[in-house]
Amino acid sequence: MFLERVRSRARVTFDLSLFVAQEMCRFSRASLQIEPTSFMTSVLPAGFETERLQMEPRQQLQHRHRLLGPNTGLSGRMERSGLLLLYLKS
């Protein structure tokens, strides 16, 4: 009688611990799929937009150099990284 109760409680404890371990594995697997996906949909577009905004002034400067020659940036106004830099003719 005593051994039967111990066996049944040990079995219930084992079943419960097995169930908890399986659920933790399922949860961790799901969270490992959700976390990178949410990162890619929220953070990466902001990074791409920042890179694009930094690239536009450089492309405009390169375009100006191709059209007018490489020495045109030494006089007048030149926009670089969102700042207006003023150069004096020397």
Gaussian input, Z-matrix of N, CA and C with variables (Angstrom, degrees):
# hf/3-21g

backbone

0 1
 N
 C     1     B1
 C     2     B2     1     A1
 N     3     B3     2     A2     1     D1
 C     4     B4     3     A3     2     D2
 C     5     B5     4     A4     3     D3
 N     6     B6     5     A5     4     D4
 C     7     B7     6     A6     5     D5
 C     8     B8     7     A7     6     D6
 N     9     B9     8     A8     7     D7
 C    10    B10     9     A9     8     D8
 C    11    B11    10    A10     9     D9
 N    12    B12    11    A11    10    D10
 C    13    B13    12    A12    11    D11
 C    14    B14    13    A13    12    D12
 N    15    B15    14    A14    13    D13
 C    16    B16    15    A15    14    D14
 C    17    B17    16    A16    15    D15
 N    18    B18    17    A17    16    D16
 C    19    B19    18    A18    17    D17
 C    20    B20    19    A19    18    D18
 N    21    B21    20    A20    19    D19
 C    22    B22    21    A21    20    D20
 C    23    B23    22    A22    21    D21
 N    24    B24    23    A23    22    D22
 C    25    B25    24    A24    23    D23
 C    26    B26    25    A25    24    D24
 N    27    B27    26    A26    25    D25
 C    28    B28    27    A27    26    D26
 C    29    B29    28    A28    27    D27
 N    30    B30    29    A29    28    D28
 C    31    B31    30    A30    29    D29
 C    32    B32    31    A31    30    D30
 N    33    B33    32    A32    31    D31
 C    34    B34    33    A33    32    D32
 C    35    B35    34    A34    33    D33
 N    36    B36    35    A35    34    D34
 C    37    B37    36    A36    35    D35
 C    38    B38    37    A37    36    D36
 N    39    B39    38    A38    37    D37
 C    40    B40    39    A39    38    D38
 C    41    B41    40    A40    39    D39
 N    42    B42    41    A41    40    D40
 C    43    B43    42    A42    41    D41
 C    44    B44    43    A43    42    D42
 N    45    B45    44    A44    43    D43
 C    46    B46    45    A45    44    D44
 C    47    B47    46    A46    45    D45
 N    48    B48    47    A47    46    D46
 C    49    B49    48    A48    47    D47
 C    50    B50    49    A49    48    D48
 N    51    B51    50    A50    49    D49
 C    52    B52    51    A51    50    D50
 C    53    B53    52    A52    51    D51
 N    54    B54    53    A53    52    D52
 C    55    B55    54    A54    53    D53
 C    56    B56    55    A55    54    D54
 N    57    B57    56    A56    55    D55
 C    58    B58    57    A57    56    D56
 C    59    B59    58    A58    57    D57
 N    60    B60    59    A59    58    D58
 C    61    B61    60    A60    59    D59
 C    62    B62    61    A61    60    D60
 N    63    B63    62    A62    61    D61
 C    64    B64    63    A63    62    D62
 C    65    B65    64    A64    63    D63
 N    66    B66    65    A65    64    D64
 C    67    B67    66    A66    65    D65
 C    68    B68    67    A67    66    D66
 N    69    B69    68    A68    67    D67
 C    70    B70    69    A69    68    D68
 C    71    B71    70    A70    69    D69
 N    72    B72    71    A71    70    D70
 C    73    B73    72    A72    71    D71
 C    74    B74    73    A73    72    D72
 N    75    B75    74    A74    73    D73
 C    76    B76    75    A75    74    D74
 C    77    B77    76    A76    75    D75
 N    78    B78    77    A77    76    D76
 C    79    B79    78    A78    77    D77
 C    80    B80    79    A79    78    D78
 N    81    B81    80    A80    79    D79
 C    82    B82    81    A81    80    D80
 C    83    B83    82    A82    81    D81
 N    84    B84    83    A83    82    D82
 C    85    B85    84    A84    83    D83
 C    86    B86    85    A85    84    D84
 N    87    B87    86    A86    85    D85
 C    88    B88    87    A87    86    D86
 C    89    B89    88    A88    87    D87
 N    90    B90    89    A89    88    D88
 C    91    B91    90    A90    89    D89
 C    92    B92    91    A91    90    D90
 N    93    B93    92    A92    91    D91
 C    94    B94    93    A93    92    D92
 C    95    B95    94    A94    93    D93
 N    96    B96    95    A95    94    D94
 C    97    B97    96    A96    95    D95
 C    98    B98    97    A97    96    D96
 N    99    B99    98    A98    97    D97
 C   100   B100    99    A99    98    D98
 C   101   B101   100   A100    99    D99
 N   102   B102   101   A101   100   D100
 C   103   B103   102   A102   101   D101
 C   104   B104   103   A103   102   D102
 N   105   B105   104   A104   103   D103
 C   106   B106   105   A105   104   D104
 C   107   B107   106   A106   105   D105
 N   108   B108   107   A107   106   D106
 C   109   B109   108   A108   107   D107
 C   110   B110   109   A109   108   D108
 N   111   B111   110   A110   109   D109
 C   112   B112   111   A111   110   D110
 C   113   B113   112   A112   111   D111
 N   114   B114   113   A113   112   D112
 C   115   B115   114   A114   113   D113
 C   116   B116   115   A115   114   D114
 N   117   B117   116   A116   115   D115
 C   118   B118   117   A117   116   D116
 C   119   B119   118   A118   117   D117
 N   120   B120   119   A119   118   D118
 C   121   B121   120   A120   119   D119
 C   122   B122   121   A121   120   D120
 N   123   B123   122   A122   121   D121
 C   124   B124   123   A123   122   D122
 C   125   B125   124   A124   123   D123
 N   126   B126   125   A125   124   D124
 C   127   B127   126   A126   125   D125
 C   128   B128   127   A127   126   D126
 N   129   B129   128   A128   127   D127
 C   130   B130   129   A129   128   D128
 C   131   B131   130   A130   129   D129
 N   132   B132   131   A131   130   D130
 C   133   B133   132   A132   131   D131
 C   134   B134   133   A133   132   D132
 N   135   B135   134   A134   133   D133
 C   136   B136   135   A135   134   D134
 C   137   B137   136   A136   135   D135
 N   138   B138   137   A137   136   D136
 C   139   B139   138   A138   137   D137
 C   140   B140   139   A139   138   D138
 N   141   B141   140   A140   139   D139
 C   142   B142   141   A141   140   D140
 C   143   B143   142   A142   141   D141
 N   144   B144   143   A143   142   D142
 C   145   B145   144   A144   143   D143
 C   146   B146   145   A145   144   D144
 N   147   B147   146   A146   145   D145
 C   148   B148   147   A147   146   D146
 C   149   B149   148   A148   147   D147
 N   150   B150   149   A149   148   D148
 C   151   B151   150   A150   149   D149
 C   152   B152   151   A151   150   D150
 N   153   B153   152   A152   151   D151
 C   154   B154   153   A153   152   D152
 C   155   B155   154   A154   153   D153
 N   156   B156   155   A155   154   D154
 C   157   B157   156   A156   155   D155
 C   158   B158   157   A157   156   D156
 N   159   B159   158   A158   157   D157
 C   160   B160   159   A159   158   D158
 C   161   B161   160   A160   159   D159
 N   162   B162   161   A161   160   D160
 C   163   B163   162   A162   161   D161
 C   164   B164   163   A163   162   D162
 N   165   B165   164   A164   163   D163
 C   166   B166   165   A165   164   D164
 C   167   B167   166   A166   165   D165
 N   168   B168   167   A167   166   D166
 C   169   B169   168   A168   167   D167
 C   170   B170   169   A169   168   D168
 N   171   B171   170   A170   169   D169
 C   172   B172   171   A171   170   D170
 C   173   B173   172   A172   171   D171
 N   174   B174   173   A173   172   D172
 C   175   B175   174   A174   173   D173
 C   176   B176   175   A175   174   D174
 N   177   B177   176   A176   175   D175
 C   178   B178   177   A177   176   D176
 C   179   B179   178   A178   177   D177
 N   180   B180   179   A179   178   D178
 C   181   B181   180   A180   179   D179
 C   182   B182   181   A181   180   D180
 N   183   B183   182   A182   181   D181
 C   184   B184   183   A183   182   D182
 C   185   B185   184   A184   183   D183
 N   186   B186   185   A185   184   D184
 C   187   B187   186   A186   185   D185
 C   188   B188   187   A187   186   D186
 N   189   B189   188   A188   187   D187
 C   190   B190   189   A189   188   D188
 C   191   B191   190   A190   189   D189
 N   192   B192   191   A191   190   D190
 C   193   B193   192   A192   191   D191
 C   194   B194   193   A193   192   D192
 N   195   B195   194   A194   193   D193
 C   196   B196   195   A195   194   D194
 C   197   B197   196   A196   195   D195
 N   198   B198   197   A197   196   D196
 C   199   B199   198   A198   197   D197
 C   200   B200   199   A199   198   D198
 N   201   B201   200   A200   199   D199
 C   202   B202   201   A201   200   D200
 C   203   B203   202   A202   201   D201
 N   204   B204   203   A203   202   D202
 C   205   B205   204   A204   203   D203
 C   206   B206   205   A205   204   D204
 N   207   B207   206   A206   205   D205
 C   208   B208   207   A207   206   D206
 C   209   B209   208   A208   207   D207
 N   210   B210   209   A209   208   D208
 C   211   B211   210   A210   209   D209
 C   212   B212   211   A211   210   D210
 N   213   B213   212   A212   211   D211
 C   214   B214   213   A213   212   D212
 C   215   B215   214   A214   213   D213
 N   216   B216   215   A215   214   D214
 C   217   B217   216   A216   215   D215
 C   218   B218   217   A217   216   D216
 N   219   B219   218   A218   217   D217
 C   220   B220   219   A219   218   D218
 C   221   B221   220   A220   219   D219
 N   222   B222   221   A221   220   D220
 C   223   B223   222   A222   221   D221
 C   224   B224   223   A223   222   D222
 N   225   B225   224   A224   223   D223
 C   226   B226   225   A225   224   D224
 C   227   B227   226   A226   225   D225
 N   228   B228   227   A227   226   D226
 C   229   B229   228   A228   227   D227
 C   230   B230   229   A229   228   D228
 N   231   B231   230   A230   229   D229
 C   232   B232   231   A231   230   D230
 C   233   B233   232   A232   231   D231
 N   234   B234   233   A233   232   D232
 C   235   B235   234   A234   233   D233
 C   236   B236   235   A235   234   D234
 N   237   B237   236   A236   235   D235
 C   238   B238   237   A237   236   D236
 C   239   B239   238   A238   237   D237
 N   240   B240   239   A239   238   D238
 C   241   B241   240   A240   239   D239
 C   242   B242   241   A241   240   D240
 N   243   B243   242   A242   241   D241
 C   244   B244   243   A243   242   D242
 C   245   B245   244   A244   243   D243
 N   246   B246   245   A245   244   D244
 C   247   B247   246   A246   245   D245
 C   248   B248   247   A247   246   D246
 N   249   B249   248   A248   247   D247
 C   250   B250   249   A249   248   D248
 C   251   B251   250   A250   249   D249
 N   252   B252   251   A251   250   D250
 C   253   B253   252   A252   251   D251
 C   254   B254   253   A253   252   D252
 N   255   B255   254   A254   253   D253
 C   256   B256   255   A255   254   D254
 C   257   B257   256   A256   255   D255
 N   258   B258   257   A257   256   D256
 C   259   B259   258   A258   257   D257
 C   260   B260   259   A259   258   D258
 N   261   B261   260   A260   259   D259
 C   262   B262   261   A261   260   D260
 C   263   B263   262   A262   261   D261
 N   264   B264   263   A263   262   D262
 C   265   B265   264   A264   263   D263
 C   266   B266   265   A265   264   D264
 N   267   B267   266   A266   265   D265
 C   268   B268   267   A267   266   D266
 C   269   B269   268   A268   267   D267

   B1=1.4339
   B2=1.5402
   B3=1.3180
   B4=1.4566
   B5=1.5263
   B6=1.3242
   B7=1.4567
   B8=1.5266
   B9=1.3085
   B10=1.4621
   B11=1.5351
   B12=1.3151
   B13=1.4667
   B14=1.5276
   B15=1.3093
   B16=1.4682
   B17=1.5236
   B18=1.3356
   B19=1.4613
   B20=1.5318
   B21=1.2959
   B22=1.4642
   B23=1.5334
   B24=1.3054
   B25=1.4743
   B26=1.5291
   B27=1.3207
   B28=1.4677
   B29=1.5321
   B30=1.3130
   B31=1.4681
   B32=1.5356
   B33=1.3165
   B34=1.4635
   B35=1.5310
   B36=1.3138
   B37=1.4604
   B38=1.5285
   B39=1.3225
   B40=1.4597
   B41=1.5280
   B42=1.3350
   B43=1.4647
   B44=1.5263
   B45=1.3264
   B46=1.4554
   B47=1.5266
   B48=1.3266
   B49=1.4642
   B50=1.5291
   B51=1.3206
   B52=1.4632
   B53=1.5303
   B54=1.3159
   B55=1.4578
   B56=1.5330
   B57=1.3129
   B58=1.4696
   B59=1.5300
   B60=1.3287
   B61=1.4662
   B62=1.5281
   B63=1.3256
   B64=1.4618
   B65=1.5268
   B66=1.3180
   B67=1.4584
   B68=1.5254
   B69=1.3161
   B70=1.4686
   B71=1.5223
   B72=1.3258
   B73=1.4614
   B74=1.5219
   B75=1.3185
   B76=1.4646
   B77=1.5279
   B78=1.3129
   B79=1.4668
   B80=1.5290
   B81=1.3353
   B82=1.4631
   B83=1.5214
   B84=1.3159
   B85=1.4515
   B86=1.5365
   B87=1.3145
   B88=1.4653
   B89=1.5226
   B90=1.3197
   B91=1.4615
   B92=1.5269
   B93=1.3262
   B94=1.4599
   B95=1.5243
   B96=1.3127
   B97=1.4597
   B98=1.5171
   B99=1.3103
   B100=1.4617
   B101=1.5195
   B102=1.3129
   B103=1.4653
   B104=1.5318
   B105=1.3428
   B106=1.4765
   B107=1.5227
   B108=1.3231
   B109=1.4625
   B110=1.5280
   B111=1.3180
   B112=1.4604
   B113=1.5288
   B114=1.3213
   B115=1.4720
   B116=1.5193
   B117=1.3405
   B118=1.4586
   B119=1.5191
   B120=1.3145
   B121=1.4585
   B122=1.5207
   B123=1.3352
   B124=1.4618
   B125=1.5249
   B126=1.3157
   B127=1.4659
   B128=1.5260
   B129=1.3149
   B130=1.4562
   B131=1.5279
   B132=1.3315
   B133=1.4684
   B134=1.5275
   B135=1.3027
   B136=1.4682
   B137=1.5278
   B138=1.3126
   B139=1.4719
   B140=1.5109
   B141=1.3315
   B142=1.4647
   B143=1.5248
   B144=1.3177
   B145=1.4646
   B146=1.5324
   B147=1.3122
   B148=1.4677
   B149=1.5197
   B150=1.3271
   B151=1.4640
   B152=1.5356
   B153=1.3209
   B154=1.4665
   B155=1.5266
   B156=1.3405
   B157=1.4612
   B158=1.5231
   B159=1.3085
   B160=1.4689
   B161=1.5249
   B162=1.3310
   B163=1.4578
   B164=1.5320
   B165=1.3346
   B166=1.4610
   B167=1.5357
   B168=1.3437
   B169=1.4820
   B170=1.5280
   B171=1.3228
   B172=1.4658
   B173=1.5263
   B174=1.3342
   B175=1.4594
   B176=1.5199
   B177=1.3391
   B178=1.4593
   B179=1.5245
   B180=1.3272
   B181=1.4626
   B182=1.5246
   B183=1.3251
   B184=1.4643
   B185=1.5235
   B186=1.3165
   B187=1.4594
   B188=1.5292
   B189=1.3211
   B190=1.4649
   B191=1.5305
   B192=1.3335
   B193=1.4728
   B194=1.5229
   B195=1.3157
   B196=1.4638
   B197=1.5224
   B198=1.3194
   B199=1.4599
   B200=1.5195
   B201=1.3329
   B202=1.4597
   B203=1.5233
   B204=1.2985
   B205=1.4511
   B206=1.5173
   B207=1.3143
   B208=1.4624
   B209=1.5180
   B210=1.3312
   B211=1.4679
   B212=1.5159
   B213=1.3233
   B214=1.4627
   B215=1.5195
   B216=1.3081
   B217=1.4572
   B218=1.5170
   B219=1.3375
   B220=1.4535
   B221=1.5184
   B222=1.3213
   B223=1.4617
   B224=1.5221
   B225=1.3097
   B226=1.4531
   B227=1.5091
   B228=1.3157
   B229=1.4631
   B230=1.5251
   B231=1.3119
   B232=1.4566
   B233=1.5230
   B234=1.2915
   B235=1.4686
   B236=1.5275
   B237=1.3160
   B238=1.4631
   B239=1.5190
   B240=1.3259
   B241=1.4634
   B242=1.5270
   B243=1.3107
   B244=1.4542
   B245=1.5128
   B246=1.3191
   B247=1.4636
   B248=1.5228
   B249=1.3009
   B250=1.4554
   B251=1.5265
   B252=1.3069
   B253=1.4672
   B254=1.5258
   B255=1.2918
   B256=1.4575
   B257=1.5334
   B258=1.3274
   B259=1.4492
   B260=1.5266
   B261=1.2892
   B262=1.4535
   B263=1.5155
   B264=1.3183
   B265=1.4587
   B266=1.5173
   B267=1.3119
   B268=1.4521
   B269=1.5028
   A1=110.44
   A2=117.06
   A3=121.66
   A4=110.55
   A5=117.50
   A6=121.38
   A7=111.33
   A8=116.84
   A9=120.41
   A10=110.90
   A11=117.63
   A12=120.73
   A13=111.12
   A14=116.95
   A15=120.78
   A16=109.40
   A17=116.22
   A18=119.86
   A19=111.57
   A20=117.41
   A21=119.89
   A22=110.59
   A23=118.29
   A24=120.09
   A25=111.07
   A26=116.40
   A27=119.39
   A28=109.95
   A29=116.24
   A30=120.72
   A31=110.67
   A32=117.68
   A33=121.50
   A34=110.02
   A35=116.75
   A36=120.99
   A37=110.68
   A38=116.69
   A39=121.56
   A40=110.66
   A41=117.52
   A42=121.00
   A43=111.25
   A44=116.01
   A45=120.01
   A46=111.28
   A47=116.92
   A48=119.32
   A49=110.82
   A50=117.60
   A51=120.94
   A52=110.07
   A53=117.13
   A54=121.55
   A55=111.03
   A56=117.15
   A57=121.43
   A58=110.30
   A59=117.37
   A60=120.39
   A61=110.87
   A62=117.61
   A63=120.30
   A64=111.51
   A65=116.81
   A66=119.90
   A67=111.68
   A68=116.96
   A69=119.78
   A70=110.63
   A71=117.31
   A72=120.24
   A73=111.01
   A74=117.27
   A75=120.54
   A76=110.95
   A77=116.26
   A78=120.22
   A79=111.04
   A80=117.32
   A81=119.52
   A82=110.93
   A83=117.84
   A84=120.80
   A85=110.46
   A86=116.19
   A87=119.85
   A88=111.08
   A89=117.48
   A90=119.80
   A91=111.14
   A92=117.63
   A93=119.68
   A94=111.49
   A95=117.83
   A96=120.05
   A97=111.10
   A98=117.97
   A99=121.60
   A100=111.60
   A101=117.77
   A102=121.18
   A103=113.40
   A104=120.11
   A105=118.43
   A106=112.71
   A107=116.76
   A108=119.81
   A109=110.82
   A110=117.00
   A111=119.19
   A112=110.72
   A113=117.66
   A114=120.22
   A115=110.26
   A116=116.15
   A117=119.00
   A118=112.42
   A119=117.72
   A120=119.07
   A121=113.31
   A122=118.32
   A123=119.02
   A124=113.30
   A125=118.80
   A126=120.96
   A127=112.43
   A128=118.24
   A129=119.79
   A130=114.00
   A131=120.59
   A132=117.59
   A133=113.34
   A134=117.66
   A135=120.16
   A136=110.21
   A137=117.02
   A138=120.37
   A139=112.20
   A140=116.83
   A141=120.34
   A142=111.05
   A143=117.10
   A144=121.01
   A145=110.32
   A146=117.37
   A147=120.80
   A148=110.86
   A149=116.24
   A150=120.46
   A151=110.77
   A152=116.06
   A153=119.72
   A154=110.53
   A155=116.53
   A156=119.54
   A157=112.28
   A158=116.98
   A159=120.16
   A160=111.24
   A161=116.78
   A162=120.84
   A163=112.27
   A164=118.15
   A165=120.89
   A166=113.50
   A167=119.58
   A168=117.58
   A169=112.60
   A170=117.04
   A171=119.37
   A172=110.96
   A173=116.68
   A174=119.57
   A175=111.02
   A176=118.04
   A177=120.81
   A178=110.94
   A179=115.95
   A180=120.03
   A181=110.62
   A182=117.12
   A183=120.15
   A184=110.73
   A185=116.26
   A186=120.28
   A187=110.54
   A188=116.75
   A189=121.20
   A190=110.52
   A191=116.70
   A192=119.97
   A193=110.92
   A194=117.13
   A195=119.50
   A196=111.25
   A197=117.17
   A198=119.74
   A199=112.81
   A200=116.88
   A201=120.43
   A202=114.57
   A203=118.23
   A204=120.62
   A205=111.21
   A206=117.67
   A207=121.05
   A208=114.95
   A209=119.81
   A210=121.37
   A211=113.01
   A212=119.83
   A213=120.99
   A214=112.29
   A215=119.24
   A216=121.46
   A217=113.35
   A218=118.40
   A219=120.91
   A220=113.14
   A221=117.86
   A222=119.45
   A223=109.26
   A224=116.41
   A225=120.65
   A226=111.20
   A227=115.06
   A228=120.32
   A229=109.23
   A230=114.78
   A231=120.10
   A232=107.56
   A233=116.36
   A234=120.19
   A235=108.32
   A236=115.08
   A237=119.85
   A238=107.79
   A239=116.73
   A240=124.50
   A241=112.63
   A242=116.26
   A243=119.50
   A244=114.37
   A245=119.79
   A246=122.69
   A247=109.02
   A248=116.47
   A249=120.02
   A250=108.19
   A251=114.53
   A252=120.04
   A253=108.88
   A254=117.00
   A255=121.93
   A256=108.42
   A257=114.72
   A258=119.97
   A259=109.25
   A260=116.20
   A261=121.44
   A262=109.04
   A263=115.72
   A264=118.75
   A265=108.92
   A266=114.76
   A267=116.97
   A268=111.75
   D1=-49.61
   D2=-179.83
   D3=-64.59
   D4=-44.41
   D5=-179.37
   D6=-65.69
   D7=-33.54
   D8=178.88
   D9=-65.04
   D10=-41.83
   D11=177.85
   D12=-65.31
   D13=-40.62
   D14=179.39
   D15=-64.80
   D16=-43.14
   D17=178.92
   D18=-63.32
   D19=-43.14
   D20=-177.88
   D21=-68.20
   D22=-39.44
   D23=178.35
   D24=-69.78
   D25=-35.95
   D26=176.31
   D27=-65.26
   D28=-39.30
   D29=178.26
   D30=-65.01
   D31=-44.20
   D32=178.59
   D33=-63.10
   D34=-42.16
   D35=179.05
   D36=-63.34
   D37=-43.18
   D38=178.57
   D39=-63.74
   D40=-45.60
   D41=179.78
   D42=-61.89
   D43=-41.57
   D44=179.45
   D45=-65.65
   D46=-43.46
   D47=-179.96
   D48=-66.80
   D49=-35.84
   D50=176.94
   D51=-65.85
   D52=-42.60
   D53=178.51
   D54=-61.93
   D55=-44.06
   D56=179.70
   D57=-63.80
   D58=-42.21
   D59=179.46
   D60=-64.09
   D61=-41.32
   D62=178.47
   D63=-64.85
   D64=-42.02
   D65=179.26
   D66=-66.54
   D67=-36.41
   D68=177.05
   D69=-65.58
   D70=-38.62
   D71=177.20
   D72=-64.80
   D73=-43.21
   D74=178.19
   D75=-62.39
   D76=-43.79
   D77=-179.85
   D78=-63.82
   D79=-44.80
   D80=-178.40
   D81=-66.49
   D82=-36.24
   D83=177.85
   D84=-64.85
   D85=-43.45
   D86=178.98
   D87=-66.05
   D88=-41.11
   D89=-179.52
   D90=-68.62
   D91=-31.66
   D92=177.26
   D93=-70.64
   D94=-22.90
   D95=174.71
   D96=-83.88
   D97=-34.80
   D98=-175.61
   D99=-77.12
   D100=-39.21
   D101=-174.62
   D102=-60.62
   D103=-51.67
   D104=178.63
   D105=-64.56
   D106=-34.24
   D107=179.68
   D108=-65.44
   D109=-44.64
   D110=179.19
   D111=-67.46
   D112=-34.08
   D113=176.09
   D114=-62.99
   D115=-45.51
   D116=-177.56
   D117=-66.86
   D118=-32.90
   D119=-178.62
   D120=-83.32
   D121=-17.59
   D122=-177.73
   D123=-108.43
   D124=-42.04
   D125=-172.05
   D126=-92.76
   D127=-41.62
   D128=-175.52
   D129=-62.48
   D130=-41.98
   D131=177.45
   D132=-60.45
   D133=-35.85
   D134=177.24
   D135=-65.13
   D136=-39.38
   D137=177.20
   D138=-65.43
   D139=-41.27
   D140=177.94
   D141=-64.96
   D142=-39.67
   D143=-179.93
   D144=-65.97
   D145=-41.04
   D146=177.22
   D147=-62.24
   D148=-43.30
   D149=179.00
   D150=-63.27
   D151=-40.20
   D152=179.40
   D153=-64.62
   D154=-42.22
   D155=179.63
   D156=-65.99
   D157=-31.87
   D158=177.58
   D159=-76.99
   D160=-26.06
   D161=-176.23
   D162=-81.02
   D163=-29.78
   D164=-175.67
   D165=-59.16
   D166=-48.87
   D167=178.71
   D168=-62.19
   D169=-36.06
   D170=178.16
   D171=-64.98
   D172=-40.81
   D173=179.17
   D174=-66.98
   D175=-38.32
   D176=177.57
   D177=-64.46
   D178=-39.78
   D179=178.26
   D180=-65.49
   D181=-43.10
   D182=177.78
   D183=-63.11
   D184=-40.78
   D185=178.77
   D186=-62.76
   D187=-43.37
   D188=177.96
   D189=-62.46
   D190=-39.97
   D191=178.78
   D192=-65.54
   D193=-37.84
   D194=178.71
   D195=-67.32
   D196=-38.83
   D197=-177.93
   D198=-76.91
   D199=-43.88
   D200=-170.41
   D201=-107.61
   D202=-9.08
   D203=-179.27
   D204=106.10
   D205=161.31
   D206=-174.51
   D207=-72.96
   D208=-18.93
   D209=-176.14
   D210=-89.25
   D211=3.22
   D212=-177.47
   D213=-73.77
   D214=-20.27
   D215=-179.39
   D216=-77.82
   D217=-8.67
   D218=-177.35
   D219=-81.55
   D220=-19.92
   D221=179.49
   D222=-125.84
   D223=150.85
   D224=178.96
   D225=85.77
   D226=-159.48
   D227=-177.94
   D228=-96.68
   D229=143.10
   D230=178.06
   D231=-135.99
   D232=129.40
   D233=-179.06
   D234=-98.34
   D235=126.63
   D236=179.56
   D237=-142.73
   D238=123.66
   D239=178.58
   D240=55.64
   D241=37.19
   D242=176.30
   D243=82.12
   D244=-1.51
   D245=-179.58
   D246=-110.01
   D247=139.95
   D248=175.61
   D249=-91.65
   D250=119.31
   D251=178.83
   D252=-106.65
   D253=134.24
   D254=-177.49
   D255=-106.52
   D256=123.16
   D257=178.58
   D258=-112.44
   D259=137.16
   D260=177.37
   D261=-92.75
   D262=144.60
   D263=176.61
   D264=-68.48
   D265=136.37
   D266=178.81
   D267=-107.62

